[in-house]
Amino acid sequence: MVFLAVLVILVLFISVAGYQYLTVALAPEYDPDTMPLNYEIVGKGERNIILIHGMAGTKDYWKKDLEQVTGTYRLLLVDLLGFGDSPKPQSEYTLEIQLAALENIITNEGFNNGNTLILGHSMGAVISLALFAERPDWFRGATVIGLPVFEGKDQFLEQMSSNSFLDKLAVSSYGKVFCMLHPLYIVKWFKPKNLTDDVFRDSKKHTWQSYYNSLNEVILKTDLYALTKNIINRKILFIQGTDDKVAPFVNVEKFAKSFPRAKLMEIRDGDHQLFLKVPLEVWKAIDNYFDGKSQ
């Protein structure tokens, strides 16, 4: 009986991993001209915000209490390439590819007029700062939540090794296979307490390649200190939870000191998904920092 149970589990694992592998292997190569990102625009305010989700997220990550700002801001919500309902082609999913895909949408929809803010979470925070640095004349400033800034891959691996068993697997030498098995563990029995049901459900909308490559190409290979040198005097709002196990508060605190005009908003006991808990605080902080008396 034990042998049979092990055999069934093994067959299940191989079947799921094989299907996921073939899904990517048979997908077309990325063509930016024929594979635009999925996005929507909400709100009718005179000011603009672009919202960029994190790893395994979607544009719907931001929709909690969104009605609080739709009268003030015009919002561009985007599914990054390889996530949500955007195309999931064969791709290296590098930072450069993600930026180019975003820039096409931003220019087409007129969010490059210099009166736009960027709001990014986790990997989306990295992409937001990179986009700001590449096109500084397009934006008024940026807000980054749960920014994963590390001095190198070793520091990241050390941080993740102290987290949950699933986090350890994701960054181990078996990470690629682990990503292929994501349909088996993105189920309600394994839902983290800090994720809402809809966000957790959407987190399966990726491929092993889009997740694995994004982790390595965007988060681990990006030197944020070097990348952001040309925007150190621009306005950046850092919002960080003190209990963030993915993006340590101390790393963000150190990084934020590089920006003389920046503000670091510390959320006591906040974790990596703090936006889902305190969206109203986030919207209020953005409004106060960029349009209030804060300088």
Secondary structure, DSSP 4 states (H G I P E B T S, - for coil): -HHHHHHHHHHHHHHHHHHHHHHHHTSPBP-TTT-PPPEEEE---SEEEEEE--TT--GGGG-TTGGGTTTTEEEEEEPPTTBTTS---B----HHHHHHHHHHHHHHTT--SS-EEEEEETHHHHHHHHHHHH-GGGEEEEEEES----SSHHHHHHHHHTS-HHHHHHTSTTHHHHHHTHHHHSSGGG--TTS-HHHHHHTT-B-HHHHHHHIIIIIIS--HHHHTGGGTTSEEEEEEETT-SSS-HHHHHHHHTT-TT-EEEEETT--TTHHHH-HHHHHHHHHHHHHSS--
